Amino acid sequence: MASTAPNSVLSFADARACVEQHAAMLHAQARETELLSILDSLNRVLAEDIAADRDFPPFPRATRDGFALRAQDLSSLPAKLKVIGQIKAGTSLPPEVGPVMSGTCVEIMTGAPVPDGSDAVVMVEYTSATGDHVEITRGVKSGDNIVPTGSEAHANQILLKCGSRISYPQIAVAASVGKSKVSIYRKPRIAILSTGDEVVDISATPGPNQIRNSNSFSLAAQVLAAGADPVQLPIAPDERTRLRELIEDGLYSELLLLSGGVSMGKFDLVEEILREFGAEIFFTGAMIQPGKPIVFGRISKGGKQKYFLGLPGNPTSTMVTFELFARPMIDALSGASPSSLLFVQAKLKADFKTKPGLTRFLPARVFGSHANPEVELVGWQGSGDIVSVARANCFLVVPPDLERIAAGEFVSLLPRS
C-alpha cells in the first residue's frame, strides 16, 4: 500500500537526513565484488581493508639533505665534526664505518636511513665542508629532521578501510604496500528517465516550443563522476501507458532517477504513476531553491526495495538535487561509507538580498588568493539557465532564515563536482 510522510514537503535538513538514513540502510546490504588493477580501481570503492605490510617508514628517515649527527655535539657553535661517510636514499652506512660517535657525522640525503648513533640531521644550508670535516653554525634538537620508524604506520595496521572511495592518495597507499590488484565493489546501474512532450533527442532539431534532452546527459555525467554506470532510457512522453512502461524498465536498475513531471501541473504524471506501483513515498518536496518539487521513495519489485528520485525538470534544479539527494544513494549502492556534505567558506564580494523561507543553492564563482578567497553570484535567469551553471564553480548556500548577507561576510559554499 502506498504511503507518504505526514509532512511531505520537508526542510532541506530533514530531507537530506531522510536520504542519508535510507542510504545507510542500503550501505549495510551485501553486494558483489571484483578484482581490479589499482589504476582501474580509480573512483571506485574498496571492498577490502588494506593493511601495512611493514612499518612506515621501515627505518628512521632523513627529511633534509645535510649531516646526521649527535645533537649534543652542537651545544657550542660553531662546531667542527669529522665526516665518516655518506648515505643516499636506498643505501646505508657500510658496517665497517661503524655507528656515529661523538665528534663525527655522516653526510645524508633526503629519504636516506639515519645511521645508528645519530639522533638528528642538520640542514646542509647551515654547514660548510672542508676535506673530511664540516663546520656547523646552527644547532638542532634530538629528533630534528628525522621521521622515526613506524611513525606513519605500523606493520599490520589498517591504512585504507573497506568502503573507502579510491582516489590518487589511496592508489599511492595500495602501491606502497605492494597491492597491484584490489577488491572493489561492482558499479551500480542507475536508470535515467527524462519526461515531457517538450523534450526531444539531442540530435533532433527542436520545434519552437521544444528543448533538447540535456538532463539525461548531465545526469549521466554526474552518475559517471559518482562512480556508477548510467542507463539512459528513452524520453518518456506525458502519456500514462508509455510513461508507466519506462518507469517499470527503470526499476530493473538499482536506482531510478526521473527528471520532470513531478510538479503540480495537469500533465505531471510521475508521482501518480509511482503510487500505482505501490510506491512508499518519503517526501514530495524540499524547501530549497532550485529544486523544491522533488520526490523520494521506494517500490518493492522482485523481492527487493528499489529506490527512486523524481527530480525537477529544470536543468539547474536537476543538477543541484542530484548532488544533494541522489549522490548519497549512489555512494551507498557503490559500497562507499556514508559521508556528510562538504562545505567550504569564502567572503561574499557584494551585498546579497533574498526572500527567507528556502535554503538556496545559487550558482557562484569563488576566486582570489588562498589567503583571501572571495565569492560572487553568477548572474542567472532561474533554474532553467544551464549556461550560468557552466560558468560557476560552486553553489552559494543561503540559509532559510536570512534576508540579506553583507559584503565581506563569510558564506558557505558547496563545491561543484
C-alpha positions as CSV (number, residue, x, y, z in Angstrom):
1,M,0.0,0.0,0.0
2,A,1.4,3.4,-1.0
3,S,2.3,5.8,1.8
4,T,3.6,9.3,2.2
5,A,5.4,11.0,5.1
6,P,2.9,13.1,7.2
7,N,4.7,16.4,6.3
8,S,5.7,15.5,2.7
9,V,7.4,18.8,2.0
10,L,10.4,18.9,4.2
11,S,13.1,21.3,5.2
12,F,16.4,20.8,3.5
13,A,18.0,19.4,6.7
14,D,15.1,16.9,7.2
15,A,15.0,15.9,3.5
16,R,18.8,15.3,3.5
17,A,18.6,13.4,6.8
18,C,15.9,11.2,5.4
19,V,18.0,10.3,2.3
20,E,21.1,9.7,4.5
21,Q,19.0,7.3,6.7
22,H,18.0,5.2,3.7
23,A,21.5,5.4,2.2
24,A,22.9,4.0,5.5
25,M,20.4,1.0,5.2
26,L,21.5,0.4,1.6
27,H,25.1,0.6,2.6
28,A,24.6,-2.2,5.1
29,Q,23.4,-4.6,2.4
30,A,25.7,-7.2,0.8
31,R,27.0,-6.5,-2.8
32,E,29.1,-8.1,-5.5
33,T,32.8,-7.5,-5.7
34,E,35.5,-7.8,-8.4
35,L,39.3,-7.7,-8.6
36,L,40.9,-4.9,-10.5
37,S,44.3,-3.4,-11.0
38,I,44.9,-0.4,-8.8
39,L,44.7,2.1,-11.7
40,D,41.4,0.6,-13.0
41,S,40.0,1.0,-9.5
42,L,40.2,4.8,-9.6
43,N,37.0,6.4,-8.3
44,R,35.6,3.0,-7.3
45,V,35.0,1.8,-3.7
46,L,37.3,-0.7,-1.8
47,A,35.7,-4.0,-0.8
48,E,38.6,-4.9,1.5
49,D,40.8,-3.4,4.2
50,I,44.3,-2.7,3.1
51,A,47.0,-3.1,5.8
52,A,50.6,-2.1,6.1
53,D,52.9,-4.9,5.2
54,R,55.7,-3.4,7.3
55,D,56.4,-0.3,9.4
56,F,56.1,3.0,7.6
57,P,58.8,4.2,7.3
58,P,60.7,1.0,7.8
59,F,63.7,2.9,9.1
60,P,64.3,6.4,10.6
61,R,64.2,8.6,7.5
62,A,66.0,11.8,6.9
63,T,63.7,14.6,5.7
64,R,66.5,17.0,4.7
65,D,69.8,16.9,2.9
66,G,72.6,17.6,5.4
67,F,74.5,15.8,8.1
68,A,73.4,13.1,10.6
69,L,75.0,13.6,14.0
70,R,74.5,13.7,17.7
71,A,72.6,16.8,18.7
72,Q,74.7,17.2,21.9
73,D,77.8,17.8,19.7
74,L,76.3,21.2,18.7
75,S,76.0,22.5,22.2
76,S,78.7,25.0,21.4
77,L,78.7,26.7,17.9
78,P,80.3,26.8,15.5
79,A,81.1,23.1,15.8
80,K,83.6,21.2,13.7
81,L,82.9,17.4,13.1
82,K,84.6,14.7,11.2
83,V,82.6,13.3,8.2
84,I,83.0,9.5,8.3
85,G,80.7,8.5,5.4
86,Q,77.9,9.4,3.0
87,I,74.4,7.9,2.7
88,K,71.9,8.5,-0.1
89,A,68.4,7.2,-0.5
90,G,68.3,3.5,-1.0
91,T,71.7,2.8,0.7
92,S,73.0,2.5,4.2
93,L,76.3,3.2,6.0
94,P,78.8,0.4,5.4
95,P,79.2,-1.8,8.5
96,E,82.9,-1.2,8.6
97,V,82.4,2.5,9.1
98,G,80.6,1.9,12.4
99,P,78.0,4.0,14.2
100,V,78.2,7.7,14.5
101,M,80.2,8.6,17.6
102,S,80.7,11.9,19.4
103,G,82.7,14.3,17.2
104,T,81.7,12.6,14.0
105,C,78.9,12.8,11.5
106,V,77.6,11.3,8.2
107,E,76.6,13.3,5.1
108,I,73.0,12.2,4.3
109,M,70.4,12.8,1.6
110,T,66.7,13.3,1.9
111,G,64.9,9.9,2.2
112,A,68.0,8.0,3.3
113,P,68.1,5.9,6.5
114,V,69.6,7.8,9.5
115,P,72.7,5.8,10.8
116,D,73.0,4.3,14.2
117,G,74.4,6.6,16.8
118,S,72.9,9.8,15.4
119,D,69.7,11.4,16.6
120,A,69.3,14.5,14.4
121,V,70.0,15.9,10.9
122,V,71.3,19.4,10.5
123,M,70.4,21.0,7.1
124,V,73.2,21.5,4.6
125,E,72.4,25.2,4.4
126,Y,74.0,25.6,7.9
127,T,77.2,23.8,7.1
128,S,80.5,24.3,5.2
129,A,82.6,21.3,4.3
130,T,86.4,21.3,4.1
131,G,88.2,18.0,3.3
132,D,86.8,15.3,5.7
133,H,85.5,17.8,8.2
134,V,82.4,20.0,8.2
135,E,81.7,23.2,10.2
136,I,78.2,23.7,11.5
137,T,76.7,27.1,12.5
138,R,73.2,26.1,13.7
139,G,72.2,23.7,16.5
140,V,69.5,21.1,16.4
141,K,67.4,19.2,18.9
142,S,67.3,15.4,19.1
143,G,64.8,14.1,16.5
144,D,65.1,17.2,14.2
145,N,64.6,16.4,10.5
146,I,64.0,12.7,11.2
147,V,60.8,10.7,10.7
148,P,61.0,7.8,13.2
149,T,60.5,4.2,12.3
150,G,56.8,3.3,12.2
151,S,55.6,6.9,12.9
152,E,53.4,6.9,9.8
153,A,52.0,3.3,10.3
154,H,53.0,0.1,12.0
155,A,53.0,-3.3,10.3
156,N,49.5,-4.8,10.0
157,Q,47.9,-1.5,10.8
158,I,44.8,-0.8,8.6
159,L,45.7,2.0,6.2
160,L,42.6,2.0,4.0
161,K,39.2,0.8,5.2
162,C,36.7,-1.2,3.3
163,G,34.2,1.4,1.9
164,S,36.8,4.0,1.1
165,R,36.5,5.8,-2.3
166,I,39.7,5.3,-4.3
167,S,41.5,8.5,-5.4
168,Y,45.1,9.1,-6.2
169,P,46.3,9.1,-2.5
170,Q,44.6,5.7,-1.9
171,I,46.3,4.3,-5.1
172,A,49.6,5.5,-3.7
173,V,49.0,3.7,-0.4
174,A,47.9,0.5,-2.2
175,A,51.1,0.6,-4.3
176,S,53.3,1.3,-1.3
177,V,52.1,-2.0,0.3
178,G,52.5,-4.0,-2.9
179,K,48.8,-4.3,-3.8
180,S,48.8,-4.4,-7.6
181,K,45.2,-5.6,-7.6
182,V,42.4,-4.7,-5.1
183,S,39.0,-6.0,-4.4
184,I,36.4,-3.4,-5.2
185,Y,32.6,-3.3,-5.3
186,R,30.8,-3.6,-8.6
187,K,29.3,-0.4,-10.1
188,P,25.6,0.0,-9.5
189,R,23.4,0.7,-12.6
190,I,21.5,4.0,-12.3
191,A,18.5,4.4,-14.6
192,I,17.8,7.9,-16.0
193,L,14.4,8.8,-17.4
194,S,13.7,12.3,-18.8
195,T,10.0,13.1,-19.2
196,G,7.9,15.6,-21.1
197,D,6.4,16.1,-24.5
198,E,8.6,19.2,-24.9
199,V,11.8,17.2,-24.6
200,V,13.4,15.9,-27.8
201,D,16.6,13.9,-28.6
202,I,19.8,16.0,-28.7
203,S,20.3,15.1,-32.3
204,A,16.9,16.4,-33.3
205,T,16.0,19.9,-34.4
206,P,13.7,21.2,-31.7
207,G,10.4,22.9,-32.6
208,P,9.6,26.4,-31.4
209,N,8.4,25.1,-28.0
210,Q,10.7,22.2,-27.5
211,I,14.1,21.6,-25.8
212,R,16.8,19.1,-26.3
213,N,17.3,16.4,-23.7
214,S,20.2,17.9,-21.8
215,N,19.0,16.5,-18.4
216,S,19.7,12.9,-19.4
217,F,23.2,13.7,-20.3
218,S,24.0,16.0,-17.4
219,L,22.6,13.3,-15.1
220,A,24.6,10.6,-16.9
221,A,27.8,12.6,-16.4
222,Q,27.0,13.1,-12.7
223,V,26.4,9.4,-12.3
224,L,29.7,8.6,-14.0
225,A,31.5,11.1,-11.8
226,A,29.9,9.3,-8.8
227,G,31.5,6.0,-9.9
228,A,28.3,4.3,-11.2
229,D,27.0,3.2,-14.7
230,P,24.2,5.3,-16.2
231,V,21.4,3.7,-18.1
232,Q,19.8,6.3,-20.3
233,L,16.2,5.3,-21.1
234,P,14.2,6.8,-24.0
235,I,12.4,10.0,-23.4
236,A,9.0,9.5,-21.7
237,P,6.0,11.4,-23.1
238,D,3.3,12.9,-21.0
239,E,1.2,9.9,-21.6
240,R,0.3,7.3,-19.0
241,T,0.9,4.0,-20.8
242,R,4.4,4.7,-22.2
243,L,5.5,6.6,-19.1
244,R,4.5,3.6,-16.9
245,E,6.4,1.2,-19.2
246,L,9.6,3.2,-19.0
247,I,9.3,3.6,-15.2
248,E,9.0,-0.1,-14.9
249,D,12.1,-0.5,-17.1
250,G,13.9,1.9,-14.9
251,L,13.1,-0.2,-11.8
252,Y,15.3,-3.0,-13.1
253,S,18.3,-0.8,-12.2
254,E,19.5,-0.2,-8.6
255,L,18.2,3.3,-8.6
256,L,15.8,5.2,-10.8
257,L,16.3,9.0,-11.5
258,L,13.5,10.8,-13.2
259,S,13.6,14.3,-14.4
260,G,10.4,16.3,-14.9
261,G,6.8,15.5,-14.3
262,V,7.0,15.9,-10.5
263,S,5.3,19.3,-10.1
264,M,1.6,20.0,-9.7
265,G,0.6,20.5,-13.3
266,K,-2.1,18.7,-15.1
267,F,0.4,16.7,-17.1
268,D,2.9,16.0,-14.3
269,L,2.1,12.3,-14.0
270,V,5.2,10.8,-12.5
271,E,4.1,10.8,-8.8
272,E,0.7,9.5,-9.7
273,I,2.1,6.5,-11.7
274,L,4.7,5.8,-9.0
275,R,1.8,5.4,-6.5
276,E,0.1,3.0,-8.9
277,F,3.2,0.8,-8.5
278,G,2.6,0.9,-4.7
279,A,5.4,3.4,-4.0
280,E,6.3,4.2,-0.4
281,I,7.0,8.0,-0.7
282,F,9.1,9.6,2.0
283,F,8.7,13.2,0.8
284,T,7.3,15.1,-2.2
285,G,9.3,18.3,-1.8
286,A,12.1,20.0,-0.1
287,M,12.3,23.6,1.0
288,I,15.1,24.5,-1.4
289,Q,15.8,26.6,-4.4
290,P,16.3,25.4,-7.0
291,G,14.7,22.0,-6.7
292,K,11.7,22.3,-4.4
293,P,9.5,19.7,-6.2
294,I,11.5,16.6,-5.6
295,V,10.0,13.1,-4.8
296,F,11.9,10.4,-2.9
297,G,10.6,6.9,-2.2
298,R,10.9,3.2,-2.9
299,I,9.0,0.4,-4.6
300,S,9.0,-3.3,-3.8
301,K,10.0,-5.1,-7.0
302,G,11.1,-8.7,-7.4
303,G,11.5,-9.1,-3.7
304,K,13.8,-6.0,-3.5
305,Q,13.3,-2.5,-2.5
306,K,14.1,-0.2,-5.4
307,Y,14.6,3.5,-4.7
308,F,13.7,6.3,-6.9
309,L,14.1,10.1,-7.0
310,G,11.8,12.3,-9.0
311,L,13.9,15.3,-9.8
312,P,12.6,18.6,-11.2
313,G,12.7,19.1,-14.9
314,N,14.5,22.5,-15.0
315,P,18.2,21.7,-15.7
316,T,19.8,23.6,-12.8
317,S,17.3,22.1,-10.4
318,T,18.1,18.6,-11.7
319,M,21.9,19.2,-11.2
320,V,21.5,20.6,-7.7
321,T,19.1,18.0,-6.5
322,F,21.3,15.2,-7.8
323,E,24.2,16.5,-5.7
324,L,22.1,16.9,-2.6
325,F,20.0,13.8,-2.7
326,A,21.0,11.3,-5.5
327,R,24.7,11.2,-4.8
328,P,24.5,9.8,-1.2
329,M,22.2,7.0,-2.6
330,I,24.7,6.2,-5.3
331,D,27.6,6.2,-2.8
332,A,25.7,3.7,-0.7
333,L,24.9,1.5,-3.7
334,S,28.6,1.7,-4.7
335,G,29.7,0.5,-1.2
336,A,31.1,3.8,-0.1
337,S,30.8,4.6,3.6
338,P,28.2,7.3,4.3
339,S,29.5,10.9,4.5
340,S,28.1,14.3,5.0
341,L,28.1,17.2,2.5
342,L,31.3,19.1,2.4
343,F,31.1,22.9,2.6
344,V,33.8,25.5,2.4
345,Q,33.7,29.2,3.2
346,A,34.7,32.4,1.4
347,K,33.9,36.1,1.7
348,L,31.0,37.5,-0.2
349,K,32.1,40.1,-2.7
350,A,28.9,42.1,-2.9
351,D,25.7,42.5,-0.8
352,F,23.1,40.0,-1.5
353,K,19.3,40.1,-0.7
354,T,16.8,37.3,-0.9
355,K,13.5,36.1,0.5
356,P,13.6,33.9,3.6
357,G,11.9,30.5,3.8
358,L,14.1,28.4,1.5
359,T,17.6,27.0,1.7
360,R,19.1,28.3,-1.6
361,F,21.9,26.8,-3.7
362,L,22.8,29.6,-6.1
363,P,25.4,29.3,-8.9
364,A,28.5,31.3,-7.9
365,R,32.2,31.6,-8.6
366,V,34.9,31.6,-6.0
367,F,38.2,33.4,-6.8
368,G,41.1,35.2,-5.2
369,S,44.1,34.0,-3.3
370,H,44.3,31.1,-0.9
371,A,44.6,33.6,1.9
372,N,41.6,35.8,0.8
373,P,39.1,33.8,-1.2
374,E,36.0,35.7,-2.4
375,V,32.8,34.6,-4.0
376,E,30.3,36.3,-6.2
377,L,27.0,35.1,-7.6
378,V,26.9,34.2,-11.3
379,G,24.0,36.1,-12.9
380,W,21.4,33.6,-13.8
381,Q,17.8,33.6,-15.1
382,G,16.4,30.9,-12.9
383,S,16.6,27.2,-12.7
384,G,16.4,26.7,-16.5
385,D,19.6,28.6,-17.0
386,I,22.3,26.0,-17.6
387,V,24.8,28.4,-19.1
388,S,25.2,30.2,-15.8
389,V,25.9,26.9,-14.0
390,A,28.5,26.1,-16.6
391,R,30.3,29.4,-15.7
392,A,30.0,28.7,-11.9
393,N,32.5,26.6,-9.9
394,C,30.4,26.3,-6.7
395,F,26.9,26.9,-5.2
396,L,26.5,29.7,-2.6
397,V,24.4,28.3,0.2
398,V,21.9,30.7,1.7
399,P,20.2,29.6,5.0
400,P,16.4,29.8,5.0
401,D,16.3,32.5,7.8
402,L,18.4,35.1,6.1
403,E,17.1,38.1,4.0
404,R,20.4,39.8,3.5
405,I,24.1,39.0,3.5
406,A,26.6,41.9,3.6
407,A,29.7,42.1,1.5
408,G,32.7,40.8,3.4
409,E,30.7,38.2,5.4
410,F,31.8,34.6,5.2
411,V,29.3,32.4,3.4
412,S,29.1,28.6,2.9
413,L,29.8,27.1,-0.5
414,L,29.0,23.7,-1.9
415,P,31.8,22.9,-4.4
416,R,30.6,21.9,-7.8
417,S,31.9,18.4,-8.6
